[in-house]
Amino acid sequence: MAKRIAVVISQGQSANPAKRQLEEDLVSALLFEPGIDVVVIPHLYDLKPDGTGALALQGIAGNMIVLSWLYERAARWTLDRFGVRGLEGQSLIKSSDEDEDEESEEDAEPNDKTRVIDTRPVPQRRIYCIDLRVHNSAAPYVEEVKRIARENSLQLMPLSLGAALSPTPQQLQRMAQPTNDTALPLPIVQPGAKSPTPPAHLEASASASATLTEAKTPTDSAAQLTRIEESLDRRWYPVIDYSRCTNCMECIDFCLFGVYGVDKAETILVEQPDNCRKGCPACSRVCPENAIIFPQHKAPAIAGASVVADSLKIDLSKLFGAPDSKESAEAIAIRERDEQLLLAGRAAVGATVGLPKRHSDAAPPAPKDELDSLLDALDDADL
């Protein structure tokens, strides 16, 4: 029997009728599809690490498809936070922001920085994250789920064995006209005569072929539905994209609310997510790799759209700053942090904490030697 695939539907935070209808339309349509298990959970981002929703996700062992009201990248790294990891499955459904970003990535320059993900083992399964905000109807999502389910089924077929048990026309011709003396002759059946019993080795081969065919056929059982009911509050905390994070620790230097920490391997992590100040994305603005996501933020660059930071020659202040006010991303981050410090009854610190430390860590430029002076002279000559 073919392996089943889990489809997780993450409900929206609000009881918006249109969103609820789309979610229920998806459930209704997928219940008629074979080989699928449907799991409905509350909003992915709001789940508690030890709640029933997170436990349900952690209990899914194989490939999974996650449909949520989040950017693909935001959903993937939110899952990672709950320990739900796997290889990135490619979906054909993309938002306009994602499409533009993928075109930009084609022009990206390679870099040799070590990312946290390079040191982490990844389970050999695929996780497909799909943004429910792209289409207003269930049909495109149902078709994409069916496509992925077929792909999942094909990946499980023992192709080499199947080829051996399904002879080609050339192989059949050689069986009918063997070229060696040890070949067993095929039985000749006269018209109207009863077919003789095949030799034992052919009978065994036919039996194995039938068994393989049965194994390759997707299960006919209908989808199984699981609904997770969990009372949750809306949350606000950073999610780290470890495929971009270089473990530079700039976020832990900048944040003054105890949100970040390190694990036993001295890797940055979101240790106290609920210490984060609601609505404040300041740390994401100072991250040099755009590795910090706030999935509920209104700006796509902060909410998880796949913008490229370090690998493209772009001005981060344009991505994370405020073009109308001409403020840089760093200036906005400092202002946002000071606002939250004052709201918490603490003193504003401006640019005196976090930023000076990371800039002072950089090695001072070496004094110019004679070769540098010669190169400068050649540049001035404009030859």
C-alpha positions, 0 to 999 in steps of 0.5 A: 500500500502506498504511503499516505501523506499528511495535509495540515491546514492551519486556520487563520487567527480571526474568524473571517468568514471568507477564510473559514469558508476556504478552509472548510472547502479544502477539508471537504474536497480533500476528504474524497482524495485517497492516500491523504490524512487531513489535520486541522490545527489552530494558527501555526504561529500561535501554537504553544510548544507543549500544546496539542497542536504542536504535538500533532505536528511532531507526530507526523513522521513522513512527508507533509503539506502545510497550508497556512496564512503565512509566507512559505518561508515564515511557515517553514521556520515556524515549523522548525521552531517546533522541531518539525523539520525536513527537506524543502518541498517545492510548490507551484503556488507562489505569491507575487512577492515570492515570484519577484524574489525568485527572479532576483535570486537568479542574479544573486552572487554566491558567498562562502559564509557558514550558515547555521543550517550547514551544521544541523541534520535534516530528516530525509522527508519533504515539507511543502509550505503553501500560502493560503493568501494566493488564491480565493478558492479551494480548487487551485490548492486541491489540485496542487495537493493532488499533484504533490501526493502523486509525486510522493507516491512516485518517489516511493516506487521501487523503479529498478524492481519494477523494470525487472518485472516489466520486460521491454518488447526487446526482452520479450522477443529474446524470450520467444527466440532464445540465443542460448541452449539453456533457455527453457522453451515457451509452451506452445498453445494450440487454438482452442486448447487449455493453457498449460500450467506455467513453469514454477519460475515464471509463476513466481515471477508473475506473482511477484509482479502482481504483488509489486503492482498492488504495492504501487497502487495508491490506497483507496481508503478515504482521507482521515480527518483530525481536528485539533481544538486548542485555546490560544492567544495571539502571539508576537515573537521572532522566528529565525531562518537558520538557512540565512543565520550566520550566528553573528549574535547581533540580535542578542546584543541589540535586544534588551528584553531577554528574547534571545539565548544560545543552546549548548552548541552556542547557537542563537535561538529564541529562548523567551519568545513571550518576552518580545514586545508586541509589534516591535520588529527592531531586531529584524532590521539590524540583522545583516542576513535578513534571517529574523522573521516576524510572520505577522508584520505588514512588511513582506521583507520582515514577514518572511517573503523570500527577499535576498539580503547578503547575496545581493548588492541591495540597500537594506535600509530600503527594504527595512527602512521607511522611504517616506521619512528617509530613515535608515533601517538602523535608525528605525530599529533604535527608535522602536527599541527606545519606544518599547523601553519607555513603555516598559518603564525603562530608560531609552538607550539610543545607539549606545547599546548593541550597535557600538559593540558590533561595530567595534568588533571589526578589525581596524583598517591596516595602514597603507603601504607603498603598493596601496599608494601606487594603486591609488595613484593609478586610479587617480590617473584614470588610465 
